[in-house]
């Protein structure tokens, strides 16, 4: 009976989270399509993560240690990445991903809807953890998961800082980045992102039951998104257009692993 009640609560919270999530994305789409701007696209996504993580904790009102830590990590990530991306687009003036879609409301709507799917699926482990009415002792998986998140957070933060500093240096105009973490792997920021959400999923497995283990879709979907859809593929095409005639760049991508040093 208790399991059934918990399962129903989890499903109810997921429905509410989905309603809030897509409500925000579609409302923002309406404004963005009217103004023909994508400047607050990433900010809207990160803000939705922040809001849903916090709100799912408030819906349940249990505030167990695992729930508070997991929620706090999501919120810290959302503030850091959202601020970084919003500041960057304000400086650059546009996001080239939207060059062919910002003037097409229907296609633009699709982009905002995909963002809603990204938010909901990636946040799934945290939403399920925050729906729990019974506390469970912390396990090794919790600490390993949190450690993986911290390592990923530091990795992504440092990688973003190094790339921003590189681009802001006039001496590097027209050059590809091959310093710091970017010398070790081609996309250290994406590696950090995958590590963070994999860590939060690992922590959630301490309390997931039955169908809730579908939360594994969180790191799987994120990894697919970054490696096969909108992350690395788009970055590779853009870099090849800019540096494809540079022998040093061709040697760099040939000799440097994409995500994991010495592996892939």
ABEGO torsion letter per residue (X at the ends): XAAAAAAAAAAAAAAAAAAAAAAAAAAAAAAAAAAGBAAAAAAAAAAAAAAAAAAAAAAAGAGBAAAAAAAAAAAAAAAAAAAAAAAAAAAAGBBAAAAAAAABAAAAAAAAAAAAAAAAAAAAAAAAAAABABBBBBBAAAAAAAAAAAAAAAAAAAAAAAAAAAAABAAABGBBBABEAAAABABAAAAAAAAAAAAAAAAAAAABBEAAAAAAAAAAAAAAAAAABABAAAAAAAAAAAAAABAAAAAAAAABBAABBGAX
